[in-house]
Amino acid sequence: MKRYLLLLLSALSLQLLTGCATTTALPAPSAQLFKDQLFGKPSQDTSTAQIFAVTPEMVKYATDILRGHEKKEPQVVLFDALYKKDKLQLDYDATMTRNAAQTFAARKGNCLSLVIMTAALAREMGMTTQFQAVTVEETWSRTDNLYFSSGHVNIVLGRIRNMAEDSRSFERNKFMVIDFQPPEEIANLVTVPIEERTVVAMYMNNRAAESLVQRDLDSAYAFVRKAIEADPGFVNSYNTLGVIYQHHDNLPEAEAALRYAYTIQPNSTIAMFNLAQVLDTQGKNKEASALREQLARLEPHPPFHYFNLGQKAMQEGDFRRARSLFAREVDRAPYYHEFHFWLAVAAYKLGDMKTADKHMELALENSTTTREHDLYAAKLDKLKGLERKRNVYSTN
């Protein structure tokens, strides 16, 4: 399963969470957590109004797909339009979290982007919407020194029973779950309803994480501030705020934000890791060490543990050990492309072409961006070319 929401952690010193999660009712945090004077004007549009805004093209599309299908339920019409390849032709792409208009224009997005676009179109067609967080196992990926964990959301579309009576009530037996995963992959998963404010916070937190990756710290701060304002109960945003401060070299501010996150979720390994890093950097080693001991008990083998050991084994030329370690990460995260890629490389180094082919194909299948897809496709072609040459030589 490809999972589409970002949760982030840094190999150097941070973790950042932006994925699907339930929220609790929390009061607005102390204004002391925010230090606007430390940052400049964002270079990106950080307004919440743009998230669900529709364009004239989207309005026309919503009208056009209903034409000739007046006897069908509108949610069925939209479902068909989104899922059938001869219609909108949506593709998955995790390069960035797009708003509704950007997703529609690009015809691609991560799951949060696709859900936001679907909600905007559904409302244009007169339907009610209910967002849902889908409970999935935590899966990690990385970009440079930043590590991401991903979650999943979907949306329930309902036919309004009586617009004048209740604009949010569903007509009985006339609702549909829209999920951009194959039905067999989500059939037995538990879902939790979430409010629109949480979706807004998720979007803003994702954009903050993505801006951080781009080193656009002014925009990152502006995005995460909006995330916290939208839903103070979305605790992941406080981790993000702390990490942004950390990368901006504002360590006391980072500590304050991360302590707030840790206070709310005292068993969160994310908060422990982040806070321990910041405390260490400030010379508060005793408290940092205590947090690390607690973290080791809760999570003895953190994300990428076996992968990093496998990378070390590759550098040492121990390809057999590397193959075994990469295989352990694949067992823990079977849908992450990079684990399959490195398992393929280790297998190739050992002359195990069958395993190399298999996992390079899986790396391609589970790639989440166009760039990754093209890279793995080229690697797979090269691998198959080398294999054909070997077969030719072996028959001569």
VOKOL-795967 format. One record per residue (C-alpha): residue number from 1; x, y, z. Coordinates in steps of 0.001 Angstrom, whole numbers, plus 524288, in hexadecimal, padded with zeros to 5 digits. Layout:
FIKOL     i      c1      c2      c3
FIKOL   NUM       X       Y       Z
...
% end
This chain:
FIKOL     i      c1      c2      c3
FIKOL     1   80000   80000   80000
FIKOL     2   80500   80D79   7FC9E
FIKOL     3   80262   816D1   807B7
FIKOL     4   80150   824DE   80552
FIKOL     5   802BD   82DAE   81101
FIKOL     6   80F80   832A6   81608
FIKOL     7   815A2   83075   82317
FIKOL     8   8238F   834B6   82405
FIKOL     9   82FC8   83222   82BC2
FIKOL    10   83DD9   83616   829A3
FIKOL    11   84972   82D15   82A5B
FIKOL    12   850F6   8385C   8303B
FIKOL    13   84839   83D93   83AAC
FIKOL    14   839BC   83D9C   83859
FIKOL    15   82CB1   83787   83610
FIKOL    16   82119   83E0E   83008
FIKOL    17   81369   838A1   82FA4
FIKOL    18   808E5   83C46   825D6
FIKOL    19   800EC   83026   8235D
FIKOL    20   7F37C   82ABA   82636
FIKOL    21   7F067   82B60   83492
FIKOL    22   7E4E4   82D98   83D57
FIKOL    23   7E510   83A04   84533
FIKOL    24   7E0A7   83D98   852B3
FIKOL    25   7DA23   84A0C   856F4
FIKOL    26   7E524   852ED   85B33
FIKOL    27   7E4F4   86156   85E3A
FIKOL    28   7ECAE   86A63   85593
FIKOL    29   7FB01   86992   859AC
FIKOL    30   801CC   8748D   86087
FIKOL    31   80560   87FA9   85777
FIKOL    32   81318   87E60   85D15
FIKOL    33   8152F   87281   8545E
FIKOL    34   814CD   87B51   84870
FIKOL    35   82024   88454   84521
FIKOL    36   81BE1   88B41   838C8
FIKOL    37   826D0   89536   83A04
FIKOL    38   830F7   88AA0   83743
FIKOL    39   82BF2   88809   82980
FIKOL    40   829F7   88FBB   81D20
FIKOL    41   81E72   89055   813E7
FIKOL    42   81AED   8830D   80DFA
FIKOL    43   81D8A   8815E   7FF7E
FIKOL    44   811A6   87887   7FDC5
FIKOL    45   802FD   87A0E   7FF46
FIKOL    46   8002A   87595   80D1F
FIKOL    47   7F1D8   87984   80D98
FIKOL    48   7E7FB   86F25   81159
FIKOL    49   7DE41   8746F   80770
FIKOL    50   7E5DE   86EB6   7FC06
FIKOL    51   7E51B   860A1   800F2
FIKOL    52   7D746   85D58   7FC5B
FIKOL    53   7D578   8687D   7F2A4
FIKOL    54   7D023   86452   7E54F
FIKOL    55   7D3D7   869E3   7D820
FIKOL    56   7CA83   86C9A   7CCC6
FIKOL    57   7CFDA   86041   7C661
FIKOL    58   7CC10   85846   7D246
FIKOL    59   7BE68   85E25   7D269
FIKOL    60   7BCC9   85ABB   7C40D
FIKOL    61   7C1D9   84CFD   7C660
FIKOL    62   7B830   84AB9   7D17A
FIKOL    63   7AD15   84F4A   7C8C5
FIKOL    64   7B18B   84780   7BCF4
FIKOL    65   7B2BA   83A5F   7C3C6
FIKOL    66   7A4DB   83B8D   7C8FD
FIKOL    67   79F44   83E4E   7BB86
FIKOL    68   7983E   83245   7B66E
FIKOL    69   798E8   82B8A   7C3A1
FIKOL    70   78DCD   8327E   7CA8D
FIKOL    71   787E7   82599   7CF2B
FIKOL    72   79494   82132   7D589
FIKOL    73   79886   824D9   7E337
FIKOL    74   7A2A2   82FDB   7E22C
FIKOL    75   7AC59   82893   7EAAD
FIKOL    76   7AC05   81D37   7E10B
FIKOL    77   7AE1E   8269F   7D5C3
FIKOL    78   7B9E2   82CB2   7DC73
FIKOL    79   7BF27   81F61   7E05A
FIKOL    80   7BEA0   81AC1   7D23B
FIKOL    81   7C505   82745   7CD81
FIKOL    82   7D035   82619   7D728
FIKOL    83   7D2D8   8179F   7D5C0
FIKOL    84   7D124   8150C   7C74D
FIKOL    85   7DD8E   81741   7BF91
FIKOL    86   7D621   81CED   7B401
FIKOL    87   7D139   827F2   7BC9A
FIKOL    88   7D983   83097   7C58B
FIKOL    89   7E507   8270B   7C568
FIKOL    90   7EA62   829D4   7D2D9
FIKOL    91   7F814   8258A   7D666
FIKOL    92   7FE94   8243F   7E38F
FIKOL    93   80A02   82D66   7E5E1
FIKOL    94   81045   83095   7F2F9
FIKOL    95   8190B   83B8B   7EE3A
FIKOL    96   81101   845A6   7F58A
FIKOL    97   803F5   8475A   7FC5B
FIKOL    98   7FB69   84EAA   7F2B1
FIKOL    99   7EF0C   85658   7F549
FIKOL   100   7E276   85300   7EE11
FIKOL   101   7E51D   85BA2   7E244
FIKOL   102   7F343   85739   7E0D5
FIKOL   103   7EF65   848EF   7E1CC
FIKOL   104   7E4D2   84A87   7D786
FIKOL   105   7EDFB   851BE   7CE4D
FIKOL   106   7F914   847EF   7CFF8
FIKOL   107   7EFFD   83C12   7D01D
FIKOL   108   7F84F   83671   7DAFE
FIKOL   109   7FB34   837AB   7E96B
FIKOL   110   7FD47   83054   7F612
FIKOL   111   7F18D   82AED   7FD4F
FIKOL   112   7EF20   83764   804F6
FIKOL   113   7EF70   83F5C   7F867
FIKOL   114   7E630   835F8   7F18C
FIKOL   115   7DCCA   83612   7FD0B
FIKOL   116   7DCDB   844F5   7FD83
FIKOL   117   7DA22   845DD   7EEED
FIKOL   118   7CF47   83BC5   7F008
FIKOL   119   7C901   8435C   7FB21
FIKOL   120   7C960   84FF9   7F349
FIKOL   121   7C316   84988   7E772
FIKOL   122   7B8FD   84256   7EFAB
FIKOL   123   7B4A0   84EC9   7F64F
FIKOL   124   7B39D   8556C   7E927
FIKOL   125   7AA60   84A51   7E54E
FIKOL   126   7A1FF   84C24   7F177
FIKOL   127   7A6FB   840E8   7F9C2
FIKOL   128   7AACA   84021   807F6
FIKOL   129   7B866   83B9B   80BB6
FIKOL   130   7BE3C   8349F   8176B
FIKOL   131   7CCE7   832F7   8188E
FIKOL   132   7D28F   826B1   81E9B
FIKOL   133   7DFE6   822E0   823D9
FIKOL   134   7E2EF   814CD   82030
FIKOL   135   7EA77   80CFF   82A49
FIKOL   136   7F672   80779   8238E
FIKOL   137   80390   802D9   8286F
FIKOL   138   80DCA   80D73   82938
FIKOL   139   8169B   80D2D   81D41
FIKOL   140   822EC   8152F   81B94
FIKOL   141   829FB   81AEF   80FED
FIKOL   142   83490   82524   80E4A
FIKOL   143   8392F   830D9   80688
FIKOL   144   8478B   833DB   808A9
FIKOL   145   84920   83492   81779
FIKOL   146   83A9A   83603   81A1A
FIKOL   147   8323C   82A3B   81D12
FIKOL   148   823A2   8299A   81AA7
FIKOL   149   818EA   82111   81FEA
FIKOL   150   80C4B   8203F   81871
FIKOL   151   7FE20   81E2B   81BE2
FIKOL   152   7F1B4   81DBD   81410
FIKOL   153   7E4DB   8250E   812ED
FIKOL   154   7D89C   82318   80AEA
FIKOL   155   7CB79   829B3   80973
FIKOL   156   7BD1C   8260C   80A7A
FIKOL   157   7B3E7   82C94   800DF
FIKOL   158   7A58C   82DA9   8044F
FIKOL   159   79951   83260   7FDAD
FIKOL   160   79342   83D88   80542
FIKOL   161   7860E   8396D   80AAA
FIKOL   162   78055   846F1   80BB1
FIKOL   163   788AE   852DC   80928
FIKOL   164   77FBA   85BC3   810D7
FIKOL   165   77E51   85241   81C1A
FIKOL   166   78C2D   84D8E   81E48
FIKOL   167   7978D   85076   8156E
FIKOL   168   79FFE   845C4   81B73
FIKOL   169   796C4   83A2E   81C8F
FIKOL   170   7984A   82E7B   8139E
FIKOL   171   78CE2   8281E   80CDB
FIKOL   172   78C30   81A2C   811D4
FIKOL   173   79365   81032   8095A
FIKOL   174   797A3   81AF6   80011
FIKOL   175   7A5B5   81D4A   80395
FIKOL   176   7B274   81896   7FDB9
FIKOL   177   7C062   8177E   8028D
FIKOL   178   7CA47   81CE0   7F8E3
FIKOL   179   7D7B6   81727   7FB15
FIKOL   180   7E319   81758   7F1B4
FIKOL   181   7E73B   809AB   7F592
FIKOL   182   7E252   7FCBC   7F001
FIKOL   183   7D641   7F87B   7F7D2
FIKOL   184   7DCAB   7EBC2   7FC26
FIKOL   185   7E7A0   7F37E   802BF
FIKOL   186   7DE94   7FBC1   80B1F
FIKOL   187   7D32B   7F27A   80D75
FIKOL   188   7D6B0   7EED1   81B78
FIKOL   189   7DD1F   7FB65   81FE5
FIKOL   190   7D75E   80386   82ADC
FIKOL   191   7D3B9   8118A   827DA
FIKOL   192   7D1F6   81D13   830EC
FIKOL   193   7C9E9   8290E   82D05
FIKOL   194   7D1A3   835B3   82D57
FIKOL   195   7CD3E   843B7   82C28
FIKOL   196   7D092   84CC4   820EA
FIKOL   197   7D8EF   854E2   82A07
FIKOL   198   7E19B   848ED   82BF6
FIKOL   199   7E2D7   84717   81D4B
FIKOL   200   7E6BB   8556A   81C38
FIKOL   201   7F0DE   85355   826F6
FIKOL   202   7F602   84732   81FFB
FIKOL   203   7F73B   84EA5   81341
FIKOL   204   7FE3E   85A17   8199C
FIKOL   205   8071F   85109   8214B
FIKOL   206   80A98   8497A   814F5
FIKOL   207   80DCE   8561C   80DFA
FIKOL   208   8162A   85A3A   81991
FIKOL   209   81DCC   84D83   818C7
FIKOL   210   81F71   84EB9   80A1A
FIKOL   211   82403   85CD2   80B7A
FIKOL   212   82DCE   8587B   815AF
FIKOL   213   8334A   84E83   80C1B
FIKOL   214   834D5   859B6   80273
FIKOL   215   83B8D   861E6   80D03
FIKOL   216   830D7   86C1C   80BE6
FIKOL   217   82FE6   86E26   81A84
FIKOL   218   827EA   87AA2   819E3
FIKOL   219   81D10   87399   8128C
FIKOL   220   81E8C   86788   81B13
FIKOL   221   81C36   86F8C   82753
FIKOL   222   8108B   87699   8215C
FIKOL   223   80A73   869AD   81D1B
FIKOL   224   80C0B   862FF   82A3D
FIKOL   225   806C6   86ED3   8317F
FIKOL   226   7FA8E   86DF5   82924
FIKOL   227   7F9BF   85F54   82BF1
FIKOL   228   7F99A   861A4   83A91
FIKOL   229   7EFCE   86CAA   8394C
FIKOL   230   7E6E0   86405   83119
FIKOL   231   7E6E3   858B1   83AC1
FIKOL   232   7EE37   85A10   847B8
FIKOL   233   7EB1A   84BAF   84A2F
FIKOL   234   7F365   846FC   83EC7
FIKOL   235   7FF48   8446F   8473F
FIKOL   236   8087E   8411D   83C21
FIKOL   237   8093B   84F77   838A2
FIKOL   238   81053   852C0   8455A
FIKOL   239   81B09   84936   841AC
FIKOL   240   81BF0   84FC1   8347C
FIKOL   241   81CCC   85D1E   83ADC
FIKOL   242   827BD   8586E   843B0
FIKOL   243   82F5B   852C1   8385A
FIKOL   244   82E18   85F36   83073
FIKOL   245   8334E   8670B   83BE7
FIKOL   246   83E52   85D37   83D23
FIKOL   247   84226   85EC7   82EE6
FIKOL   248   84148   86D74   8308F
FIKOL   249   84AF5   86C7F   83BEC
FIKOL   250   840E7   870FB   845E0
FIKOL   251   8436C   86645   84FD5
FIKOL   252   83C28   86BC2   85BC4
FIKOL   253   83015   86DB5   8533A
FIKOL   254   831AF   85FF6   84DBE
FIKOL   255   83273   85A74   85B7A
FIKOL   256   82613   861AA   85FA7
FIKOL   257   81E33   85C8A   85415
FIKOL   258   8232E   84EAC   855BB
FIKOL   259   820C4   84EB0   86457
FIKOL   260   812D0   852B2   86178
FIKOL   261   8116A   84744   85800
FIKOL   262   817AC   83DF1   861C3
FIKOL   263   80EB4   8429B   86CA9
FIKOL   264   802C3   83FBF   86459
FIKOL   265   807CE   83286   85FB3
FIKOL   266   81198   82DA9   869EC
FIKOL   267   812EA   82051   86375
FIKOL   268   815A8   825C6   855F4
FIKOL   269   822C3   820D7   85112
FIKOL   270   82299   82C24   84773
FIKOL   271   82205   8366B   85220
FIKOL   272   82C37   82F31   85A40
FIKOL   273   835C5   82E4B   84F03
FIKOL   274   8344B   83C7B   84B14
FIKOL   275   834FF   841BE   858BE
FIKOL   276   840CD   83966   85C2B
FIKOL   277   8480F   83EA3   85051
FIKOL   278   8452E   84CBC   853AF
FIKOL   279   848CC   84ACD   861FF
FIKOL   280   855AB   8447F   85E2B
FIKOL   281   858E7   84FBE   85518
FIKOL   282   856D9   85920   86070
FIKOL   283   85F79   85131   86984
FIKOL   284   8542F   84BBF   87191
FIKOL   285   859E1   83E28   87058
FIKOL   286   8546B   837DE   87CA3
FIKOL   287   8463E   83A56   878E7
FIKOL   288   84910   836AA   86AC9
FIKOL   289   84F19   829CC   86F21
FIKOL   290   8432D   82682   8776D
FIKOL   291   83A53   828D2   86BCC
FIKOL   292   842F4   82050   86326
FIKOL   293   84260   81532   86CF7
FIKOL   294   8338E   815FB   86D02
FIKOL   295   83394   816B0   85E2A
FIKOL   296   83C1F   80A7F   85D39
FIKOL   297   83274   802FB   86595
FIKOL   298   826DE   8074D   85D71
FIKOL   299   82D5F   805F1   8501F
FIKOL   300   839BB   7FD92   85049
FIKOL   301   83A45   7FCAB   84172
FIKOL   302   8360E   809E8   83C09
FIKOL   303   8328C   80CA7   82DCD
FIKOL   304   83DB2   809D1   82442
FIKOL   305   84560   80275   82EB8
FIKOL   306   8484A   7F6AB   8262D
FIKOL   307   84955   7FF0E   81A05
FIKOL   308   85431   8074A   81FE9
FIKOL   309   85B53   7FAFE   82427
FIKOL   310   8598D   7F5D1   8165A
FIKOL   311   85F64   80229   8109D
FIKOL   312   86B25   80081   81986
FIKOL   313   86C9B   7F25D   8152B
FIKOL   314   86C2F   7F6B8   806EF
FIKOL   315   8771E   80078   80968
FIKOL   316   87F19   7F58E   80F8B
FIKOL   317   87CA2   7ECA2   803ED
FIKOL   318   874E2   7E2CB   80C0A
FIKOL   319   869E9   7E143   8021D
FIKOL   320   8646B   7D4D4   80807
FIKOL   321   8623B   7DB7A   81521
FIKOL   322   85CFD   7E788   80E47
FIKOL   323   8532D   7DF49   806C4
FIKOL   324   84E7D   7D91C   81366
FIKOL   325   84D0F   7E640   81A35
FIKOL   326   845D3   7EC92   80EE0
FIKOL   327   83CCA   7E0C9   80E8F
FIKOL   328   83975   7E338   81CD7
FIKOL   329   83594   7F132   819AC
FIKOL   330   82D5D   7EC5B   80E42
FIKOL   331   8265A   7E343   817B7
FIKOL   332   8236E   7EEE8   82095
FIKOL   333   81FBA   7F830   81592
FIKOL   334   81C14   7F04F   80970
FIKOL   335   81725   7FC12   801C7
FIKOL   336   822F8   804FB   802EE
FIKOL   337   82A2B   8061A   7F61A
FIKOL   338   837DB   80922   7FB18
FIKOL   339   838C2   7FCAE   80333
FIKOL   340   8357E   7F4AE   7F72B
FIKOL   341   83F53   7FC58   7EF18
FIKOL   342   84AAD   7F9CF   7F847
FIKOL   343   846D0   7EBA3   7FA06
FIKOL   344   8476B   7EA94   7EB2E
FIKOL   345   854ED   7F0E8   7EB00
FIKOL   346   85A30   7E7BB   7F581
FIKOL   347   85485   7DBF9   7EE6B
FIKOL   348   85AAF   7E071   7E1AB
FIKOL   349   867E9   7E1B9   7E840
FIKOL   350   8666B   7D388   7EC6A
FIKOL   351   862AB   7CF37   7DEB9
FIKOL   352   854C4   7CC29   7E30B
FIKOL   353   84E1D   7D195   7D6F6
FIKOL   354   840B9   7CBCD   7D9E0
FIKOL   355   83FD1   7D2D8   7E6EE
FIKOL   356   845A1   7DF31   7E10B
FIKOL   357   83B51   7DF63   7D63D
FIKOL   358   83038   7DCC7   7DFB0
FIKOL   359   83389   7E7B3   7E913
FIKOL   360   83708   7F1A4   7DEAE
FIKOL   361   82982   7EF53   7D906
FIKOL   362   823A2   7F12D   7E696
FIKOL   363   82B75   7FDB4   7E84A
FIKOL   364   82598   8029A   7DB8A
FIKOL   365   817EA   7FE39   7DF4B
FIKOL   366   81883   80511   7EC7B
FIKOL   367   81F11   81198   7E7F4
FIKOL   368   817B4   81DAA   7EC56
FIKOL   369   81C9D   82869   7E363
FIKOL   370   81ECA   829B4   7D4CE
FIKOL   371   82D56   82B87   7D728
FIKOL   372   82E54   81EDF   7DEEB
FIKOL   373   82632   8178E   7D4DA
FIKOL   374   82F00   81BDD   7C9B7
FIKOL   375   83B4E   818BA   7D168
FIKOL   376   83703   80AF4   7D4E1
FIKOL   377   831EF   8086D   7C736
FIKOL   378   83F5F   80BD1   7C1C1
FIKOL   379   8462C   8036B   7CBFF
FIKOL   380   83D24   7F803   7C90A
FIKOL   381   83F93   7F921   7BA6F
FIKOL   382   84E35   7F93F   7BCD8
FIKOL   383   84D30   7ED84   7C5E5
FIKOL   384   84557   7E5B1   7BC16
FIKOL   385   84F04   7E977   7B17B
FIKOL   386   85A4E   7E450   7B99B
FIKOL   387   852A4   7D7FE   7BC71
FIKOL   388   85044   7D5B5   7ADF1
FIKOL   389   85ECD   7D73F   7AB5E
FIKOL   390   861DC   7CD67   7B5E4
FIKOL   391   8585C   7C3C9   7AFE9
FIKOL   392   85E7C   7C5AA   7A281
FIKOL   393   86C25   7C346   7A7D8
FIKOL   394   867B6   7B760   7AF75
FIKOL   395   86204   7B0E1   7A31D
FIKOL   396   86DEE   7B34F   79AA9
% end
